Amino acid sequence: MYSLLPLLTLIVPFFSGTLCLFTCLFKFLEEFSRKMSKILLLISAALSSAAPLAMIPYCAAGEVLETAELGLRADSSNIAALASTAILFILVSIYNMGAERGGRLKPGVYNFFLLLLLCCMFGLLLSYDLFGIFLFVELLIGVSIILVAHNPIKASTEAAFKYLIITAISALFVLIGVLAIYIFTGESNLLQLVSLPEKHIVLVKNPRLLMFVVACFIIGLGADIGLAPFHGWLPDCVPASTIIVNGFTSIEPIPLILALYKLVDPLYRIYPSSVILVLMLGTGLISMIFGALMAYSQKDFFRMFAYCSIDEYGHSLFALSLLSPQEAQSLIIGQFYLITGTIAKTGLILSLGSVYFNTNCSDMDSLGGLVEKMSKTALSYIICAFSLTGIPPMGGFHAKLLFYSASYKFFNNNGNLTLAILMVILLVCISLISFIFLIRSFNRIFLGRRQANFDVKGDVPILMWLPAIILSAATLILGLRPELLLRFIRPVYFSV
């Protein structure tokens, strides 16, 4: 069904951001921009969520909303991700009202880049055009680099430069993959590429080219996401960014990981090769193991969070990579895991940001004994940590249950019983490592004996702890009622 709602989803945040930018161009508006910037961002975030939320009833009923000329499409395969991204952005915008202390960017410019970030995330989720996906990926990464540099410290500039170099190289891989498909097939629309045999027959007859394209997408988007071994920028950027920017960028994996799935899944459907599975599953598994082991040894909680994120990205990619030509359960399980994990991870980083806001310290060896003064922050942190590690009745428990079940079924069908059992045991061990370092971090930050003398008079303002509490409550609700999210995630099938 033709609809302007997908296009409006992109126009509203971009237009709102442009209005915020204009307030910095005129001197008589500078004072207004400085005083009202936080409220303007929150209002813009709320307005930007209207179109994605308005599409939910249509997509839940099985309708497909398209702005075909631009390759934009909303359906049951991406509406849950769109709505989750919009809601998470609103909650972090509320947190921004209490936590933002300014930086290198003027308030209006800062708002513009944040809303452009939201526009790019929506664009990645909606676009099914190869060049559209490439454009939104590179814009998203470019905006993220600018926001990392917003923090007025030397480390942010160095981290942003490292981020720029790595992702500039990754952009070449994505572009090569996109151009290879377009040049050889003459098609840039992924839906047409899958459904029309005359379009993808060239790739089927040239499997080496197809494998090369898949490898380019994994390397390129893997570096943008922060998957191992392409993660070099992530452990430096999280400690160097402001606590607000960390909150906003923690939402990025939803569109980026689903963009990688969106690019690879059609290629697997037209040529279901085990090589594609090995590349995708291998990258996910390496990220899980590497992220969990590196997070375990960290003393700085921001670096611990960065490596924990790599671990979670690996889980989400692994779940999405359990591909089968006959069924698309990987999308349901992988997207459910990705969304619940992002909710918990955003709550976790907002809680850590609150600790840093009150103490100006991220060294866990120096912290401790904060539970009495920061009880609400401690509560949100432990609930989100429980969800990430799969403790019932949190949302992460149901996500991991589906994840283990799908992994067992996949490896039993494509290998043997022994391989399936060993793989599930390995996945459980990785989750156990995550449980250990997250619970240990809670003890070191909130329960342990304080080594440094911090004057913590109380918890952070309500605008900071409330979003984290809402996110922790959401993980609990999704654990008790997972169907509230699962019923909106349904794959859309296309004939090959």
Residue, then its C-alpha position, 0 to 999 in steps of 0.5 A: m500500500y502506497s503511504l507517505l508515513p515512511l517518508l514522514t518518518l524521515i522528514v520530521p526529525f530532519f526538519s526539526g533538527t534543521l529548525c534547531l540549527f537555524t536558532c544558532l544562525f541568528k544572534f537574537l535567537e542564541e539565548f532562546s536556543r541556549k535556554m530551550s535546547k533541551i526542551l526542543l530536543l524532547i519535543s522534536a523526539a516526541l514528534s519524530s516518534a508519531a509517524p513510526l507509532a502511527m504505522i504500528p496498527y497497519c503493520a500489525a494487521g499485515e499491511v505493507l506501507e511503501t514510499a516506493e520511489l525512494g525505496l522506503r518500506a514499513d512492514s511487520s519485519n521492521i515496525a518493532a525496531l522502528a517503534s523501539t528506536a523511537i521510544l528509546f530516543i525519547l527516553v534518552s532525550i528525557y535523560n539529556m534534560g538532567a545530564e547535559r552539561g554542554g560541550r564543543l557544539k552549540p546547543g542548536v547544532y548539538n540538537f541538529f546532529l542528534l535528530l539527524l542521528l535519529c533520521c539516519m537510524f529510521g532511514l536504515l530501518l526503512s530503506y530497501d535500496l542498496f544505495g539508500i542503505f549505504l547513504f544512511v550508514e555513512l551519514l549515521i557514522g559521520v554524525s556519531i563521530i561528530l558527537v563523540a568529539h562533542n566532549p571537550i576533552k583531548a581523549s574525545t578528539e583522539a577517539a573520534f579520529k580513530y573512529l573516523i579512520i576505521t570507519a572510512i576504510s569500512a565504508l569502502f568495503v560497503l561501497i564495493g559490495v553495493l557497486a558489485i551487486y548493482i553493476f552485475t545485476g543492474e538492480s539496487n532494490l533488494l526486494q526486486l533482487v530477490s523476487l526476480p530471477e533475471k536480476h539475481i541469476v548473475l550472482v547465482k552463476n558467480p558464487r565467488l562474486l557473491m561470497f566476496v560481496v557478503a565478506c565486504f558487507i560483514i567487514g564494512l558494517g562489522a566495523d561500523i557496528g563494533l564487531a570483533p575483530f573490527h572493533g578497534w574504535l569502540p573501547d576508546c569512544v565510549p569512555a571519551s564520549t559524554i554520558i548523553v552521547n553514549g546513551f544515544t549511540s547505544i541505540e545504533p546497533i538496532p538499525l546497523i545490525l538489522a541493516l547487515y541482516k537485510l543485506v546478507d539474508p537476500l543473498y543467502r536466499i538466492y544462493p544458500s551457501s554454508v560459507i555465508l553461514v560460517l562468515m556470519l556465525g563466525t563473526g558473531l561467535i568471535s565477538m561474543i567470546f572476545g567481548a565477554l573475556m575482555a569485559y571481565s578484565q576491565k577496571d573502567f566501567f565505560r570500557m567494560f560496557a564497550y566490551c560488553s556491547i561487543d559481546e551483545y552485538g555478537h549474540s544478536l548477529f549470531a541469532l540473526s545468522l541462524l538462516s534457513p531457506q525454508e523459514a525466517q525464524s532467525l529474524i524473529i528471535g534475532q530481532f527480539y534478542l536485539i531489541t531486549g538487549t538494547i533496552a537493557k544495555t541502554g538502561l545500563i549505560l544511563s545508570l553508569g552515566s548517572v554514577y559518573f555524573n555524581t562522582n566524576c569517576s569511572d574507575m570501579d576500584s575507586l568506587g563503592g558504597l553508593v547503593e545507599k545514596m544512589s538507590k534508584t540508580a543501583l536498582s536500574y543497574i542490577i535489573c538491566a544487568f540481570s536482563l543482559t545475563g538472562i536471569p528470570p523473569m527479565g526480558g533477557f531470560h526469554a530472549k536467551l531461551l529462544f536463542y539457545s533453542a534456535s541454536y540447538k535446532f539449527f546445529n542439530n539440523n545442519g550438523n549433529l546432536t553432539l555439535a548442537i549440545l557443545m554449541v549450547i554449552l559454549l553459549v551458556c558459558i559465555s553468558l556465565i562470564s557476562f553474569i560474573f563481570l556484571i554482578r562483580s561490577f555492581n558489587r564494586i560500584f554500589l556495594g564495595r568499600r569506597q577507596a576514594n573520597f567522593d561527596v555524593k549527597g544523593d541520587v541524580p535528578i529525577l529526569m536522569w534516574l526515571p528513564a533508567i527505571i522505565l527501561s529496567a521496568a520494560t525488561l521485566i514486563l517483556g520477561l513476563r509478557p514477551e508476546l507484547l513484542l513478539r507479536f509485532i515481529r513477523p518476517v515478510y516472505f518473498s519468492v525467489 
